[in-house]
Amino acid sequence: MEERFLPIGIQDFDIVVENSLTQIDANGYSQQFAVSGKAMYKIGVVFSSVGKGILGWKIK
């Protein structure tokens, strides 16, 4: 079964979640998939380096 969407994600430690999404655009991670015709979701996830868990996440 072919997926109709394409998730593109990046994970970081102890930063603001918007910075994580900025990295996706700045590094061109999504450009190579833009021609696929699929809906694209950019996902930024920030993990805590001190404790276990997610500090934040955002989908764009």
C-alpha positions in Angstrom: 0.0 0.0 0.0 1.5 3.3 -1.1 1.4 6.2 1.4 -0.2 9.4 0.3 1.9 11.6 2.6 5.6 11.9 3.3 6.8 12.7 6.8 10.1 14.5 7.1 11.5 14.9 10.6 14.4 16.0 12.6 15.1 15.5 16.3 17.3 17.7 18.5 18.2 18.0 22.2 17.4 21.0 24.4 16.5 23.6 21.7 13.4 25.5 20.8 11.2 23.3 18.6 10.9 26.0 15.9 14.7 25.8 15.4 14.3 22.1 14.6 11.8 22.9 11.9 14.1 25.7 10.6 16.8 23.1 10.1 14.6 21.1 7.8 14.2 24.1 5.5 17.8 25.4 5.9 19.4 22.1 5.1 17.0 21.3 2.2 15.9 18.0 3.6 12.5 18.3 2.1 13.5 19.6 -1.4 14.4 16.2 -2.8 10.9 14.9 -2.0 9.0 18.0 -3.2 8.6 16.4 -6.7 6.9 13.3 -5.3 3.4 14.9 -5.4 2.7 13.6 -1.9 1.5 15.8 0.9 4.6 16.6 3.0 4.6 17.0 6.8 7.6 18.5 8.5 8.0 17.2 12.0 10.3 18.7 14.6 10.8 16.9 17.9 13.0 18.1 20.8 14.2 15.7 23.5 15.5 16.5 27.0 19.2 15.7 27.5 18.7 15.7 31.2 15.6 13.6 31.8 13.7 11.2 29.7 11.0 12.7 27.5 10.0 15.1 24.9 10.3 18.8 25.5 8.2 19.8 22.5 7.1 18.9 19.1 5.5 20.6 16.1 4.1 19.6 12.8 4.3 22.1 9.9 
